[in-house]
Amino acid sequence: MIVYPNSGNISLFLLRVKTAADALGNQSMRLVGSKEVVGMTSSITSKEFYNSKQTKIQVDFKVQIQAFLYDKSKYIYVPLEDVIYKVERTYQNGQWMELYVSETSIKKEDIENWNLSN
């Protein structure tokens, strides 16, 4: 198998989600947009791990996508894992946008208007 530098190794959806509270204060999430993109995953460095511990934000991994594709989505969905991750922070590195993500307990069923084509 040949692996090319800067080639994508993960398919994911950028999720634009709105949250709203009803009269009783119950929170609900609604999908208002999604975009399928290909990215490159990598582990976080020891320095990034240390920084995440200092800020008390658990970062599981980072994924790089083309910067022009990023639409400020706060969640990503990885179909292969069937997991929704929260984008904890971003960093633009030239033509790439690095998304530092952490796993959430949110399930597809928790989000209204879920209609991804995957």
C-alpha positions in Angstrom: 0.0 0.0 0.0 1.3 3.4 -0.9 0.6 6.3 1.4 1.1 9.8 0.1 2.0 12.7 2.3 -0.9 15.0 3.2 -3.4 12.4 2.0 -6.8 12.1 3.8 -7.3 9.2 6.1 -10.7 9.9 7.6 -14.2 10.9 6.2 -16.2 13.1 8.5 -19.1 15.5 8.6 -18.8 19.0 9.9 -22.0 19.7 11.8 -23.7 23.1 12.4 -26.0 22.6 15.3 -28.3 25.1 17.1 -29.3 24.6 20.7 -32.5 25.9 22.2 -34.4 25.7 25.5 -38.1 25.1 25.8 -40.3 26.8 28.4 -39.2 24.3 31.0 -35.5 24.8 30.3 -35.0 21.5 28.5 -32.2 21.8 26.0 -32.7 20.5 22.5 -30.2 20.3 19.6 -31.2 20.8 15.9 -29.0 20.1 12.9 -29.0 23.2 10.7 -26.3 22.1 8.2 -23.7 19.5 7.5 -20.8 19.1 5.1 -18.9 15.9 4.3 -15.1 16.4 4.1 -12.0 14.3 4.1 -9.3 15.0 6.7 -6.1 13.7 8.2 -6.1 12.5 11.8 -3.1 12.5 14.1 -2.4 12.1 17.8 -1.8 15.2 19.8 1.7 15.9 20.9 2.9 15.7 24.5 2.9 19.5 24.7 -0.7 19.7 23.4 -1.7 17.0 25.9 -0.1 19.0 28.7 -1.8 22.2 27.6 -5.2 20.4 27.5 -4.7 19.2 31.1 -3.9 22.8 32.2 -7.1 24.1 30.6 -9.1 21.1 31.8 -10.2 20.4 28.2 -9.8 16.8 27.2 -8.6 16.6 23.6 -8.7 13.1 22.1 -7.0 13.8 18.7 -6.7 16.4 16.0 -7.9 16.3 12.5 -6.6 18.6 9.7 -8.8 19.7 6.8 -8.4 22.2 4.1 -8.9 25.6 5.7 -11.3 26.9 3.1 -13.6 23.9 3.9 -14.0 24.8 7.5 -17.3 26.6 8.2 -16.8 27.2 12.0 -18.8 24.1 12.9 -18.6 23.1 16.5 -19.2 19.4 16.1 -17.9 16.7 13.8 -19.4 13.3 13.1 -17.2 10.3 12.2 -19.5 7.7 10.5 -16.9 4.9 10.7 -16.9 5.2 14.5 -20.5 6.4 14.8 -19.3 9.1 17.2 -19.9 12.8 17.5 -17.0 14.9 18.6 -16.9 18.5 19.9 -14.4 20.9 18.3 -12.6 22.3 21.4 -10.2 24.6 19.5 -8.9 25.3 16.1 -5.6 26.4 14.7 -4.9 27.5 11.1 -1.6 26.2 9.8 -1.2 27.6 6.3 -3.7 26.0 4.0 -4.8 23.6 6.8 -7.2 24.0 9.7 -6.4 21.9 12.7 -9.4 20.8 14.7 -8.7 19.6 18.2 -11.7 17.4 19.2 -13.1 15.6 22.2 -15.6 12.8 22.3 -19.1 13.7 23.4 -22.0 11.6 24.8 -24.3 13.1 22.1 -26.0 10.5 19.9 -27.5 11.0 16.5 -31.0 10.5 18.1 -30.4 13.5 20.4 -30.2 15.8 17.4 -33.4 16.9 15.6 -33.5 17.1 11.8 -30.7 14.4 11.5 -30.6 13.7 7.8 -27.0 13.0 6.7 -26.5 11.0 3.6 -23.9 8.4 4.6 
